Amino acid sequence: MRHLILKSTVAVIVLLGLFCGSQASDSPPVRERVRALIVERIQGAAASSEVLCRNEFLCGSTLVPRFYRTRKFNPAWIDEAGISIQATALLEMIRAAHLEGLTADEYHLAGIESLITEIRKTGDWQRDAHALADLDLLLTDSFLIYASHLLAGRVDPETIHSKWLAYTRKADLVELLQIALLTKSIGVTLKELRPAHEGYGMMRNALKRYRDIASRGGWHAIPDGPILQRGDVSFRVVMIRRRLTMMGDLTKTRQKLTPVFDDTLDRAVRRYQKRHGLKVDGIVGAKTLAQLNMPLTDRIRALEINLERWRWLPHHLGDRYINVNVAGFNLEVIEGDDAVISMRVVVGTNYRRTPLFTSRMTSLVINPYWNIPPTLVEEDIYPLVQKNPQYLAAQKIRIFSDWSEGAPEVDSTRVDWSRLHKGTFYYKLRQDPGPHNALGRLKFLFPNKFAVYLHDTPHRQLFKRNKRGFSSGCIRVEKPIALAVYVLNRDAEWTRARIESAVNSGQRYVVRLPEAIPVHVLYWTAWVDRDGMVHFRDDIYGRDRLLDAALREKPSSRIRP
């Protein structure tokens, strides 16, 4: 896509003029009849702003007319020999839409194939101008819809998630199609619209593998029973061996499947547990068995759903960037193609979900204050003060008259807490830096409308949990010093020793990063690691369910880009 879009628009217009002019003057009679019918269909639909073809609405109702006007309404997919090679190339791509986790029928596949069959039955393609006009319109719309979905996703995330700030890749699809037809590169153009990220390609491969497993009969449920661990003997062990071999956690061998739970199986179970966010203990208990018995159709659907999420991302994530996976409770610092730092994170509860967006980290604060949001004061702090009037003093929380700069401090004993009602508490509560501070010793800032940031925490014990949804929306990081050292590693003054000294001093410092670093706060319930192994996680916020429903709905009557 990149080398096509970057062609000069002027050159494209000149080429189109030459192309369309020569086609109009040299066209055989059937092309003229098809052209006249296309004019009739498009101009006849102008009043309703909807183009209908063979009882199918064209989703590109705004783009299809513009496309044909730029080419003086000449057909795009019909040449002197009949249906063009580019039409065949487009059909091949549409038939393979399932490899992207998309559905071919959404791109008029049945209607197109029916028209082709109808035209071929006549034995003389030049006789049926009406069918050819319908075919041309459907093929054009098919390309525009499919290109739109590959480019920016089948679903607009902001329509189903109120706290999902999406980045939409855009392109002039009409110009893109014109260039692709002129350069006879329909297939190449569509392939280049896919996300270029390595993770997308690996997930496509994983989807194919899981579908291949399904085509061979899939897998059967492993019966319930007592826990199984190293040293146990059971017929169920044989079933677990088969399942883990199928998944790639256990290497295939020529040895007879044994019912003995040996060291090799123990290591394979641990690999499986790690991939699924379970406690890694080598024991097949209720939770591990439940994951093993997850229906294959659910796993395939999870891959399709997360392929869609890849299509929502910017084309370039950054030469180095921070990637937070909310559903995976994990943060990675990516440099080039490698994860140079990885750590656990604590994210928002289901009630106070961490929003999803892209921003750029610009600064960090050493020994930060915590300005407590009014919502948390009303819902969390006030009940604690009611139980213990000394709570604020014990937590080093001070009260100020309002949120203005330099507002005077207020004696907490003079605050009329009985006046506290939702939306009426105008005081500012601020927690001083120190060991009790909820933000810990470091806060990492990346401007966003949600006022979300990364920060340290005094509650280190939470990182030992497998599921870590405990915050009020911000993201607590397991290794704040390591992250600070990395984001400041291009500033020679801020060495690890100086950062640690500043932290230990207790003084507040605001440090600007020498170079802003992209931060992507995302939601992956399935992803593929460097070894090609798929990791699955629970849908902690129910976003998979909403996206699954949206993907099953009929496509919008308008193309987003």
C-alpha positions as CSV (number, residue, x, y, z in Angstrom):
1,M,0.0,0.0,0.0
2,R,2.8,2.4,0.9
3,H,4.4,2.6,-2.5
4,L,1.0,2.9,-4.2
5,I,-0.4,5.6,-2.1
6,L,2.7,7.7,-2.3
7,K,2.4,8.0,-6.1
8,S,1.7,11.5,-7.3
9,T,-1.9,12.3,-7.4
10,V,-1.3,14.4,-10.5
11,A,0.3,11.5,-12.3
12,V,-2.7,9.3,-11.3
13,I,-5.2,11.8,-12.7
14,V,-3.2,12.0,-16.0
15,L,-3.1,8.3,-16.3
16,L,-6.8,8.0,-15.5
17,G,-7.5,10.6,-18.2
18,L,-5.6,8.7,-20.8
19,F,-7.0,5.4,-19.7
20,C,-10.6,6.5,-19.6
21,G,-10.4,8.4,-22.8
22,S,-9.0,5.6,-24.8
23,Q,-11.4,3.1,-23.3
24,A,-14.4,5.3,-24.2
25,S,-13.3,5.7,-27.8
26,D,-12.2,2.2,-28.5
27,S,-14.7,0.3,-26.3
28,P,-16.6,-2.5,-27.9
29,P,-20.4,-2.1,-27.9
30,V,-20.9,-4.2,-24.8
31,R,-18.7,-1.9,-22.7
32,E,-20.7,1.1,-23.9
33,R,-23.9,-0.7,-22.9
34,V,-22.4,-1.6,-19.5
35,R,-21.2,2.0,-19.0
36,A,-24.7,3.4,-19.8
37,L,-26.2,1.0,-17.2
38,I,-23.7,2.0,-14.6
39,V,-24.6,5.6,-15.2
40,E,-28.2,4.8,-14.9
41,R,-27.8,2.9,-11.6
42,I,-25.6,5.5,-9.9
43,Q,-27.6,8.5,-11.0
44,G,-30.9,6.8,-10.3
45,A,-29.7,6.2,-6.7
46,A,-28.5,9.8,-6.1
47,A,-31.7,10.9,-4.4
48,S,-31.6,8.2,-1.8
49,S,-27.8,8.2,-1.4
50,E,-27.9,4.4,-1.5
51,V,-26.9,2.2,-4.4
52,L,-28.8,-1.1,-4.7
53,C,-27.5,-3.9,-6.8
54,R,-29.3,-7.2,-7.1
55,N,-31.1,-6.5,-3.8
56,E,-27.8,-5.9,-2.1
57,F,-26.9,-2.4,-0.7
58,L,-23.5,-1.3,-1.6
59,C,-21.6,-0.3,1.5
60,G,-19.5,2.1,-0.4
61,S,-22.5,4.2,-1.4
62,T,-20.5,7.4,-1.2
63,L,-17.3,6.0,-2.6
64,V,-18.7,3.9,-5.5
65,P,-20.2,6.9,-7.3
66,R,-17.0,8.9,-6.9
67,F,-15.0,6.0,-8.2
68,Y,-17.0,5.7,-11.4
69,R,-17.1,9.4,-12.0
70,T,-13.3,9.6,-11.9
71,R,-13.2,7.1,-14.7
72,K,-16.1,8.6,-16.6
73,F,-18.3,5.6,-15.6
74,N,-16.3,3.1,-17.6
75,P,-16.5,-0.4,-16.2
76,A,-13.5,-1.4,-14.1
77,W,-13.6,-5.2,-14.2
78,I,-14.7,-5.9,-17.8
79,D,-12.2,-6.0,-20.7
80,E,-12.2,-7.1,-24.3
81,A,-11.9,-10.7,-23.3
82,G,-14.7,-10.6,-20.8
83,I,-14.2,-10.6,-17.0
84,S,-10.7,-9.3,-16.4
85,I,-7.7,-11.0,-14.7
86,Q,-7.9,-8.3,-11.9
87,A,-11.5,-9.4,-11.2
88,T,-10.2,-13.0,-10.8
89,A,-7.4,-11.7,-8.5
90,L,-10.0,-9.9,-6.4
91,L,-12.1,-13.0,-6.1
92,E,-9.2,-15.0,-4.9
93,M,-8.5,-12.5,-2.2
94,I,-12.1,-12.5,-1.1
95,R,-12.3,-16.2,-1.0
96,A,-9.3,-16.2,1.4
97,A,-10.9,-13.6,3.7
98,H,-11.3,-16.3,6.4
99,L,-7.5,-16.3,6.8
100,E,-7.8,-12.7,8.2
101,G,-10.6,-13.8,10.5
102,L,-13.1,-12.1,8.2
103,T,-16.1,-13.6,6.4
104,A,-16.1,-13.8,2.6
105,D,-19.9,-13.5,2.3
106,E,-19.7,-9.9,3.6
107,Y,-18.0,-9.0,0.4
108,H,-20.8,-10.0,-2.0
109,L,-19.0,-13.3,-2.8
110,A,-22.3,-15.3,-3.3
111,G,-23.8,-12.6,-5.5
112,I,-20.6,-12.2,-7.6
113,E,-20.2,-16.0,-8.1
114,S,-23.9,-16.3,-9.0
115,L,-23.5,-13.5,-11.7
116,I,-20.4,-15.1,-13.1
117,T,-22.3,-18.5,-13.4
118,E,-25.2,-16.7,-15.0
119,I,-23.0,-14.9,-17.6
120,R,-21.1,-18.1,-18.4
121,K,-24.3,-20.0,-19.0
122,T,-25.2,-17.8,-21.9
123,G,-22.0,-18.8,-23.7
124,D,-21.6,-15.2,-25.0
125,W,-20.6,-12.7,-22.3
126,Q,-21.3,-9.8,-24.7
127,R,-25.0,-10.4,-24.7
128,D,-25.8,-9.8,-21.0
129,A,-24.9,-6.1,-20.3
130,H,-27.2,-6.0,-17.3
131,A,-25.5,-8.8,-15.5
132,L,-22.1,-7.4,-16.4
133,A,-23.0,-4.0,-15.0
134,D,-24.2,-5.6,-11.8
135,L,-21.0,-7.6,-11.6
136,D,-18.9,-4.5,-12.1
137,L,-20.7,-2.7,-9.3
138,L,-20.5,-5.6,-6.9
139,L,-16.8,-6.1,-7.6
140,T,-16.0,-2.5,-7.0
141,D,-17.9,-2.4,-3.7
142,S,-16.3,-5.7,-2.7
143,F,-12.9,-4.2,-3.1
144,L,-13.8,-1.0,-1.2
145,I,-15.3,-2.8,1.7
146,Y,-12.6,-5.4,2.0
147,A,-9.9,-2.8,1.7
148,S,-11.6,-0.7,4.4
149,H,-11.8,-3.7,6.8
150,L,-8.1,-4.6,6.2
151,L,-7.0,-1.0,6.6
152,A,-9.0,0.0,9.7
153,G,-11.0,-3.0,11.0
154,R,-14.4,-4.4,10.5
155,V,-15.8,-2.7,13.6
156,D,-15.2,0.9,14.9
157,P,-14.0,0.2,18.6
158,E,-15.3,3.5,19.8
159,T,-18.9,2.5,18.9
160,I,-18.8,-0.5,21.3
161,H,-16.3,0.6,24.0
162,S,-16.9,4.0,25.6
163,K,-13.3,4.1,26.9
164,W,-11.4,2.9,23.8
165,L,-9.6,5.8,22.0
166,A,-8.8,4.2,18.6
167,Y,-6.2,5.2,16.0
168,T,-7.6,4.8,12.5
169,R,-5.3,4.2,9.6
170,K,-6.7,6.0,6.6
171,A,-6.3,6.1,2.8
172,D,-8.1,7.3,-0.2
173,L,-9.6,4.0,-1.2
174,V,-11.0,5.3,-4.5
175,E,-7.6,6.5,-5.6
176,L,-6.1,3.3,-4.3
177,L,-8.4,1.2,-6.4
178,Q,-7.8,3.2,-9.5
179,I,-4.0,2.8,-9.1
180,A,-4.4,-0.9,-8.4
181,L,-6.4,-1.4,-11.6
182,L,-4.0,0.7,-13.7
183,T,-0.9,-1.2,-12.3
184,K,-2.7,-4.5,-12.4
185,S,-1.9,-5.1,-8.7
186,I,-5.2,-5.8,-7.0
187,G,-3.9,-8.8,-5.0
188,V,-0.7,-7.0,-4.0
189,T,-2.6,-3.8,-3.0
190,L,-5.0,-5.7,-0.7
191,K,-2.1,-7.7,0.9
192,E,-0.3,-4.4,1.7
193,L,-3.4,-3.1,3.5
194,R,-3.0,-5.8,6.2
195,P,-1.3,-4.6,9.4
196,A,2.4,-4.9,8.8
197,H,3.1,-5.9,12.4
198,E,4.8,-9.3,13.0
199,G,2.2,-10.1,15.6
200,Y,-0.6,-9.9,13.1
201,G,1.2,-12.3,10.7
202,M,1.9,-14.8,13.5
203,M,-1.7,-14.7,14.6
204,R,-2.9,-15.4,11.1
205,N,-0.6,-18.5,11.1
206,A,-2.0,-19.5,14.5
207,L,-5.5,-19.2,13.2
208,K,-4.7,-21.5,10.3
209,R,-3.1,-24.0,12.7
210,Y,-6.2,-24.1,14.9
211,R,-8.5,-24.4,12.0
212,D,-6.4,-27.3,10.7
213,I,-6.9,-29.0,14.1
214,A,-10.6,-28.5,13.7
215,S,-10.6,-30.0,10.2
216,R,-9.0,-33.1,11.6
217,G,-11.7,-33.6,14.2
218,G,-10.6,-31.2,16.9
219,W,-10.4,-32.5,20.4
220,H,-12.6,-34.2,23.0
221,A,-13.2,-33.1,26.6
222,I,-10.9,-34.6,29.2
223,P,-13.2,-36.2,31.9
224,D,-13.3,-34.7,35.4
225,G,-11.5,-36.4,38.2
226,P,-9.0,-35.9,41.0
227,I,-6.1,-33.6,40.5
228,L,-3.2,-35.1,38.5
229,Q,0.5,-34.4,39.1
230,R,3.9,-35.9,38.7
231,G,4.0,-39.5,39.7
232,D,0.2,-40.2,39.1
233,V,-1.0,-42.9,36.8
234,S,-4.3,-42.5,34.9
235,F,-5.9,-43.0,31.5
236,R,-6.6,-39.3,31.7
237,V,-2.9,-38.7,31.6
238,V,-2.9,-40.2,28.1
239,M,-5.6,-37.7,27.0
240,I,-3.6,-34.8,28.5
241,R,-0.5,-36.0,26.6
242,R,-2.4,-36.0,23.3
243,R,-3.9,-32.5,24.0
244,L,-0.5,-30.9,24.9
245,T,1.1,-32.6,21.9
246,M,-1.6,-31.1,19.7
247,M,-1.0,-27.7,21.2
248,G,2.8,-27.9,20.8
249,D,3.6,-27.9,24.6
250,L,4.7,-31.5,24.4
251,T,7.1,-32.6,21.6
252,K,6.0,-35.5,19.5
253,T,7.9,-38.7,20.1
254,R,7.7,-42.2,18.8
255,Q,7.4,-43.6,22.3
256,K,4.1,-45.2,23.2
257,L,1.7,-42.8,25.1
258,T,2.1,-43.7,28.7
259,P,-0.4,-43.2,31.5
260,V,2.4,-42.1,33.8
261,F,2.6,-38.4,34.7
262,D,6.4,-38.1,34.3
263,D,8.9,-35.2,34.4
264,T,8.4,-34.5,30.6
265,L,4.6,-34.1,31.1
266,D,5.2,-31.9,34.2
267,R,7.3,-29.5,32.1
268,A,4.7,-29.5,29.3
269,V,1.9,-28.7,31.8
270,R,3.9,-25.8,33.2
271,R,4.4,-24.4,29.7
272,Y,0.7,-24.7,29.1
273,Q,-0.2,-23.0,32.4
274,K,2.1,-20.1,31.7
275,R,0.5,-19.6,28.3
276,H,-2.9,-19.4,29.8
277,G,-2.1,-17.1,32.8
278,L,-2.6,-19.9,35.3
279,K,-0.6,-20.7,38.5
280,V,2.5,-22.5,37.2
281,D,2.7,-25.6,39.4
282,G,2.5,-28.6,37.0
283,I,-0.7,-29.8,38.6
284,V,-3.8,-30.4,36.5
285,G,-6.5,-29.2,38.8
286,A,-9.9,-27.7,38.1
287,K,-8.6,-24.4,36.6
288,T,-6.1,-26.1,34.3
289,L,-8.6,-28.7,33.3
290,A,-11.1,-26.0,32.5
291,Q,-8.7,-24.4,30.1
292,L,-7.8,-27.7,28.5
293,N,-11.4,-28.3,27.9
294,M,-12.2,-24.9,26.4
295,P,-14.0,-25.7,23.1
296,L,-11.8,-25.3,20.0
297,T,-14.4,-23.1,18.4
298,D,-13.9,-20.6,21.3
299,R,-10.2,-20.6,20.8
300,I,-10.6,-20.0,17.1
301,R,-13.1,-17.2,17.7
302,A,-10.6,-15.6,20.2
303,L,-8.0,-15.5,17.5
304,E,-10.4,-13.9,15.0
305,I,-11.4,-11.3,17.6
306,N,-7.8,-10.3,18.4
307,L,-6.9,-10.2,14.7
308,E,-9.5,-7.5,14.4
309,R,-7.8,-5.6,17.3
310,W,-4.6,-5.6,15.3
311,R,-6.4,-3.8,12.5
312,W,-7.2,-0.9,14.9
313,L,-3.5,-0.1,15.6
314,P,-1.3,2.5,14.0
315,H,0.9,1.1,11.2
316,H,4.0,2.1,13.0
317,L,4.0,1.5,16.8
318,G,7.4,3.2,17.2
319,D,11.1,2.3,17.0
320,R,10.8,1.7,20.7
321,Y,7.6,1.7,22.6
322,I,5.8,0.6,25.8
323,N,3.1,-1.9,25.3
324,V,0.6,-2.6,28.2
325,N,-1.7,-5.5,27.8
326,V,-4.6,-4.9,30.2
327,A,-6.1,-8.4,29.8
328,G,-2.7,-10.0,30.2
329,F,-1.7,-7.9,33.2
330,N,1.6,-7.3,31.6
331,L,3.9,-4.5,30.3
332,E,6.7,-4.9,27.8
333,V,9.2,-2.4,26.5
334,I,9.8,-3.1,22.9
335,E,12.9,-2.0,21.0
336,G,13.1,-3.0,17.4
337,D,11.6,-6.5,17.4
338,D,12.7,-7.4,20.9
339,A,11.1,-7.1,24.3
340,V,13.9,-5.6,26.4
341,I,11.9,-5.3,29.6
342,S,8.9,-7.3,30.8
343,M,7.0,-6.9,34.0
344,R,3.7,-7.5,35.7
345,V,1.1,-4.8,36.1
346,V,-2.0,-4.2,38.2
347,V,-4.9,-2.7,36.1
348,G,-8.4,-1.3,36.8
349,T,-11.1,-3.3,38.4
350,N,-14.2,-4.3,36.3
351,Y,-15.9,-1.4,38.0
352,R,-13.1,1.1,37.2
353,R,-11.7,-0.2,34.0
354,T,-8.4,0.9,32.5
355,P,-9.1,2.7,29.3
356,L,-7.4,1.8,26.0
357,F,-5.5,4.3,23.9
358,T,-2.2,5.4,22.5
359,S,-0.1,8.3,23.8
360,R,3.5,9.4,24.3
361,M,5.3,9.3,27.6
362,T,6.9,12.7,28.1
363,S,8.0,12.9,31.8
364,L,8.2,11.1,35.1
365,V,7.8,12.3,38.6
366,I,10.1,11.1,41.4
367,N,8.4,11.0,44.9
368,P,5.1,12.3,43.5
369,Y,2.1,13.8,45.3
370,W,-1.2,12.1,44.8
371,N,-4.0,14.5,44.0
372,I,-6.9,12.2,44.8
373,P,-9.7,12.4,42.2
374,P,-13.1,13.6,43.6
375,T,-14.8,10.3,42.7
376,L,-12.3,8.4,44.8
377,V,-12.8,10.8,47.7
378,E,-16.5,10.3,47.6
379,E,-16.5,6.6,47.1
380,D,-13.4,5.4,48.9
381,I,-11.9,8.0,51.2
382,Y,-15.0,9.3,52.9
383,P,-16.2,5.9,54.2
384,L,-12.7,5.4,55.7
385,V,-12.8,8.8,57.4
386,Q,-16.2,8.0,58.8
387,K,-14.8,4.8,60.4
388,N,-11.5,6.5,61.5
389,P,-11.3,10.3,61.9
390,Q,-7.5,10.0,62.1
391,Y,-7.3,8.2,58.7
392,L,-6.2,11.3,56.7
393,A,-3.4,12.2,59.1
394,A,-2.1,8.6,59.3
395,Q,-2.0,8.4,55.5
396,K,-0.3,11.9,55.2
397,I,-3.3,13.2,53.2
398,R,-3.7,17.0,53.4
399,I,-6.8,19.1,52.5
400,F,-6.7,22.3,50.4
401,S,-9.6,24.7,50.0
402,D,-10.0,24.1,46.3
403,W,-8.1,22.8,43.2
404,S,-6.6,26.2,42.2
405,E,-2.8,26.6,42.2
406,G,-1.6,27.8,45.7
407,A,-4.9,27.2,47.4
408,P,-4.5,27.4,51.2
409,E,-4.4,24.2,53.3
410,V,-7.5,23.5,55.5
411,D,-7.6,21.9,58.9
412,S,-9.3,18.6,58.4
413,T,-11.2,19.0,61.7
414,R,-13.0,22.0,60.2
415,V,-14.3,20.1,57.2
416,D,-18.0,19.4,57.4
417,W,-18.0,15.9,56.0
418,S,-21.8,15.7,56.3
419,R,-22.0,18.1,53.3
420,L,-20.3,15.5,51.1
421,H,-22.6,14.5,48.3
422,K,-21.7,13.3,44.9
423,G,-20.4,16.2,42.8
424,T,-20.4,18.7,45.7
425,F,-17.1,18.1,47.4
426,Y,-14.9,21.0,46.3
427,Y,-11.8,20.5,48.5
428,K,-8.6,19.0,47.1
429,L,-7.1,16.1,49.0
430,R,-3.4,15.5,48.3
431,Q,-1.2,12.7,49.7
432,D,2.4,13.7,50.4
433,P,5.3,11.7,49.0
434,G,6.5,8.8,51.1
435,P,6.1,5.1,51.8
436,H,2.3,5.4,52.2
437,N,1.7,7.2,49.0
438,A,-0.6,5.3,46.7
439,L,1.6,6.1,43.7
440,G,4.7,4.8,45.3
441,R,8.0,6.6,44.5
442,L,7.6,7.0,40.7
443,K,4.9,8.2,38.3
444,F,5.2,8.0,34.5
445,L,3.2,10.6,32.6
446,F,1.8,10.3,29.0
447,P,-0.9,13.0,28.3
448,N,-4.4,11.5,27.7
449,K,-8.0,12.6,28.3
450,F,-8.5,9.8,30.9
451,A,-5.9,11.1,33.3
452,V,-4.3,7.6,33.4
453,Y,-0.6,7.0,34.0
454,L,1.9,4.3,35.1
455,H,3.1,4.3,38.7
456,D,4.8,2.5,41.5
457,T,2.8,1.1,44.4
458,P,3.4,0.3,48.0
459,H,1.2,-2.8,47.7
460,R,3.8,-5.1,46.2
461,Q,2.0,-8.3,47.3
462,L,-0.6,-7.8,44.5
463,F,2.0,-8.7,41.8
464,K,2.0,-12.2,43.1
465,R,-1.6,-12.7,42.0
466,N,-2.3,-14.3,38.6
467,K,-5.3,-12.0,38.0
468,R,-4.4,-8.4,38.9
469,G,-7.4,-6.1,38.4
470,F,-7.3,-4.0,41.6
471,S,-6.6,-0.4,40.6
472,S,-8.9,2.5,40.0
473,G,-7.9,2.7,36.4
474,C,-4.3,3.7,36.5
475,I,-1.6,1.1,35.9
476,R,0.7,0.0,38.7
477,V,4.1,-1.4,37.5
478,E,6.2,-4.2,39.1
479,K,9.6,-2.8,38.2
480,P,9.4,1.1,38.4
481,I,13.1,1.6,38.8
482,A,14.0,-0.5,35.8
483,L,11.4,1.4,33.7
484,A,12.7,4.7,34.9
485,V,16.3,3.7,34.0
486,Y,15.1,2.7,30.5
487,V,13.1,5.8,29.7
488,L,15.9,8.1,30.8
489,N,18.8,6.0,29.3
490,R,19.4,8.7,26.7
491,D,20.0,11.3,29.3
492,A,23.6,10.8,30.6
493,E,22.8,12.7,33.8
494,W,20.1,10.4,35.0
495,T,22.0,7.2,35.7
496,R,20.5,4.4,37.8
497,A,22.5,5.5,40.8
498,R,21.1,9.1,40.5
499,I,17.6,7.9,40.1
500,E,17.9,5.7,43.2
501,S,19.5,8.5,45.1
502,A,16.7,10.9,44.1
503,V,14.1,8.3,45.2
504,N,15.7,7.8,48.6
505,S,16.0,11.6,49.2
506,G,12.2,11.9,49.5
507,Q,12.3,15.1,47.5
508,R,10.0,15.6,44.5
509,Y,11.5,15.9,41.1
510,V,9.8,16.3,37.7
511,V,12.1,14.9,35.0
512,R,11.4,15.4,31.3
513,L,12.3,12.5,29.0
514,P,15.0,13.3,26.5
515,E,12.8,11.6,23.9
516,A,9.1,10.9,24.1
517,I,8.2,7.2,24.0
518,P,5.0,5.9,22.5
519,V,2.8,4.1,25.0
520,H,0.1,1.7,23.8
521,V,-2.5,0.6,26.3
522,L,-4.2,-2.4,24.6
523,Y,-6.4,-5.4,25.3
524,W,-5.2,-8.7,24.1
525,T,-7.0,-11.9,25.1
526,A,-4.9,-13.9,22.6
527,W,-1.4,-13.3,21.2
528,V,1.5,-15.3,19.7
529,D,5.0,-15.3,21.2
530,R,8.3,-15.5,19.4
531,D,8.1,-19.3,19.4
532,G,4.8,-19.3,17.6
533,M,2.9,-20.4,20.7
534,V,-0.5,-18.9,21.4
535,H,-1.3,-17.3,24.7
536,F,-4.9,-16.9,25.9
537,R,-6.3,-14.9,28.7
538,D,-9.7,-14.4,30.3
539,D,-11.9,-11.6,28.9
540,I,-11.8,-9.6,32.2
541,Y,-13.9,-6.7,31.0
542,G,-16.3,-8.6,28.7
543,R,-14.9,-6.9,25.6
544,D,-14.6,-10.1,23.6
545,R,-18.3,-10.7,24.0
546,L,-19.2,-7.2,22.7
547,L,-16.8,-7.4,19.8
548,D,-18.0,-10.9,18.9
549,A,-21.5,-9.6,18.7
550,A,-20.5,-6.5,16.6
551,L,-18.5,-8.7,14.2
552,R,-21.6,-10.8,13.6
553,E,-23.8,-7.8,12.8
554,K,-24.4,-6.8,9.2
555,P,-21.7,-4.4,8.0
556,S,-22.4,-0.7,8.2
557,S,-23.9,0.9,5.1
558,R,-20.9,3.3,5.2
559,I,-17.2,2.6,4.8
560,R,-15.2,4.3,7.6
561,P,-12.1,5.5,5.7
